[in-house]
Amino acid sequence: MINLAKKDVEHSLGKFLVTAMGVGMLLGIVLIMMGVYRGMVVDAEILIGDINADLWVVQENTLGPFAESSRIHEDLKNSISVVDGVKHSEAITFQNIQLPKGTMPIRVMAVGYDPFGSINPINQERLIEGSPLTKDHYQIVVSKETGFELHDEIVLARDTYEVVGITEKTVSSGGDLLVYISLKDAQKNQFLYSNNRVRSDRARGINNNDTTMVNAIIATLKDGYNVDEVANYIKEWKHKSVYTKKEQEDILTKNLIERAAKQIGLFTAILILVSTIIIALIIYTMTLEKMKEISIMKLIGIPNSIIIKMIIQETLLLGVLAFISGNIFSHLIYEKFPKRVVLEIPDAWMLFIVVLIASILSSFIGVKKVISADPAAAIGG
């Protein structure tokens, strides 16, 4: 039996392919939007994963440095280190700064840590050149994406830092590139006021220039200890908020990314709806263009079921080709985006199923037109 859909597509192959590519670009944007969300989740977990601390001790009644301001005294790490079950504890800071680079500064997050401490937040697998920090002052490890090279000098605040190491794929939960400086330098940059500010505060009777503050104390536990029990003990003993690694990840992925996820999800749903409408309009237009041929087929006795089958097959073929071109389009452009885009196979298969369902629903418009076609119109010229 002759496949009517095959013959019809071959008759207008160029137009059919261009149409599928146009719809495919729209579906490609849908895949990119899914990838943007996946990238946000990956970015949120990079820093926490690299630090790999079991406990995060932060200012009381706060969610920690990734969600809101948190300031605690550095010497708290000494008290935490003697808690039963704690193996290592270190102080750490986080601060968004601007790195001077040509005419356009680069926004980064600076992680301050003790180079001689027991917890190093720099993942050795991400360190592609140079070494971690080896001094207490004036050294910096930067991300490759900043464009700096080994032994470059960077001016921050009132000091000059030498680039001693370069990492790759290191970003904060917000997608900002990470740089690493010593804890002492980080405390000076974040908590030390300028001389003019200090004099002004003293004239006002304010004498609060404590540079021994940090944003969090991180700790690792000895084997065999329950992380929740140790966390609860520190909460009761030191009156601080304490989060496990899992809880800190939840804060990032649920509290901070949840609203962005809803927005991306809504935008993705709108794009899918628009794609469905466009496919429906295309099939309706294609059906209208061959109404005379459809009337002739009905006049010579071809049943509606065969004609309807042709419409549905063309619609599904259009959807499949659009999905394929959309995948190709998304994989060609996703690396051009400034923030991480992660394209995953399960997302693509989910979109494929949605496209098939949308194509079948869209074909109903053309089917309705076929059923209502009058065979006598074939004679009317």
MOFENPE-V799809 format. One record per pair of residues at least 4 apart in sequence whose ideal C-beta (glycine too) atoms are under 7 Angstrom apart, sorted by the first residue. I is the first residue (numbers start at 1). J is the second residue. Records with the same first field share a line. If there is no record, write none. Layout:
I->J, J
This chain:
2->7
3->7
4->8, 306, 310
5->9, 310, 313, 314, 317
6->10
7->11
8->310, 314
9->13, 16, 314, 317
12->16
13->17
14->18
15->19
16->20
17->21
18->22
19->23, 282, 318
20->24, 318, 321, 322, 325
21->25, 325
23->27, 275, 278, 279, 322
24->28, 322, 323, 324, 325, 326, 329
25->29, 326, 329
26->271, 274, 275, 278
27->31, 275, 322, 323, 326, 351, 355
28->32, 326, 329, 330
29->33, 271
30->34, 268, 271, 272, 351
31->35, 326, 327, 330, 343, 347, 348, 351
32->36, 330, 334, 341
33->264, 267, 268, 271
34->38, 268, 347
35->39, 334, 341, 342, 343
36->40, 264, 341
37->41, 261, 264
38->42, 342, 344
39->43, 339, 340, 341, 342
40->44, 257, 260
41->45, 253, 257
42->46, 340, 342
43->171, 173, 175, 340
44->173, 252, 253, 257
45->49, 249
46->50, 170, 171
47->51, 172, 173, 178
48->245, 248, 249
50->121, 123
51->121, 218
53->119, 218, 219, 220, 245
54->219, 220, 221, 227, 244, 245
55->218, 219, 227, 230, 231, 242, 244
56->64, 216, 218, 242, 243, 248
57->76, 80, 216, 217, 219, 234, 240, 242
58->62, 64, 65, 70, 72, 216, 240, 241
59->70, 71, 72, 240, 241
60->239, 240, 241
61->241
62->68, 70, 241
63->67, 68, 251, 255
64->70, 216, 243, 248, 251
65->70, 94, 215, 216
66->173, 251, 252, 256
67->251, 255, 256
70->215, 216
71->213, 215
72->76, 213, 214, 217, 240
73->212, 213
74->91, 212, 213, 214
75->212
76->80, 217, 238
77->81, 89, 90, 91, 217
79->238
80->86, 89, 217, 219, 234
81->86, 89
83->230, 233, 234
85->221, 222, 225, 230
86->219, 221, 230
87->220, 221, 222
88->118, 119, 219, 220
89->217, 218, 219
90->113, 114, 117, 118, 119, 218
91->114, 183, 214, 217
92->111, 112, 113, 121, 214, 215, 216, 218
93->112, 183, 186, 187, 190, 214, 215
94->109, 111, 215
95->110, 186, 189, 190
96->107, 109, 176
97->108, 110, 156
98->105, 106, 107
99->105, 106, 108, 146, 154
100->105, 154, 155
101->105, 106, 146, 147
106->146, 177
107->176
108->146, 176, 177, 178, 179
109->172, 176, 178
110->179, 181, 186
111->121, 178, 180
112->181, 182, 183, 185, 186, 187
113->117, 120, 121, 180, 183
114->183
115->132, 133, 134, 135, 136, 182
119->218, 220
120->132
121->180
122->127, 132, 141, 167, 180
126->167, 168, 169, 170
127->132, 165, 167
128->144, 166, 167, 168
129->150, 165, 166
130->150, 164, 165, 166
131->164, 165
132->141, 165
133->139, 141, 164, 180, 182
134->139, 164
135->139
136->182, 184
137->182, 184, 185
138->159, 160, 161, 162
139->161, 162, 164, 182
140->154, 161, 163, 179, 180, 181
141->164, 165, 167, 179, 180
142->146, 148, 163, 166, 179
143->167, 168, 170, 177, 178, 179
144->166, 167, 168
145->177
146->177
148->152, 154, 163
149->163
150->163, 166
151->162, 163
152->163
153->160, 161, 162
154->161, 163
155->160
156->161, 189
157->189
161->181
170->177, 178
171->175, 176, 177, 178, 340
172->176, 178
173->252, 256
175->339, 340
181->185, 186
182->186
183->187
184->188
185->189
186->190
187->191, 211, 212, 213
188->192, 211
191->210, 211, 213
192->211
193->197, 198, 209
195->199
196->200
197->201
198->202, 209
199->203
200->204
201->206, 207
202->206, 207
221->225, 227, 230
225->230
226->230
227->231, 244
228->232, 244
229->233
230->234
231->235, 242, 244
232->236
233->237
234->238, 240, 242
235->240, 242
243->247, 248, 251
244->248
245->249
246->250
247->251
248->252
249->253
250->254
251->255, 256
252->256, 257
253->257
254->258
257->261
258->262
259->263
260->264
261->265
262->266
263->267
264->268
265->269
266->270
267->271
268->272
269->273
270->274
271->275
272->276, 354, 358
273->277
274->278
275->279, 358
276->280, 358, 361, 362
277->281
278->282
279->283, 315, 318, 319, 358, 359, 362
280->284, 362, 365
281->285
282->286, 318
283->287, 311, 315, 362, 363, 365, 366
284->288, 365, 366, 369
285->289
286->314
287->291, 311, 366, 369, 370
290->294
291->295, 373
292->296, 377, 378
293->297
294->298, 307, 370, 373
295->299, 373, 374, 375, 377, 378
296->300, 378
297->302, 307
298->302, 373, 375
299->375, 378
302->306, 307
304->308, 370, 371
305->309
306->310
307->311, 370
308->312, 367, 370
309->313
310->314
311->315, 363, 366, 367, 370
312->316, 360, 363
313->317
314->318
315->319, 359, 362, 363, 366
316->320, 356, 359
317->321
318->322, 359
319->323, 355, 356, 358, 359
320->324
321->325
322->326, 355
323->327, 351, 352, 355
324->328
325->329
326->330
327->331, 348
328->332
329->333
330->334, 343
331->343
334->341, 343
337->341
345->349
346->350
347->351
348->352
349->353
350->354
351->355
352->356
353->357
354->358
355->359
356->360
357->361
358->362
359->363
363->367
364->368
365->369
366->370
367->371
368->372
369->373
376->380
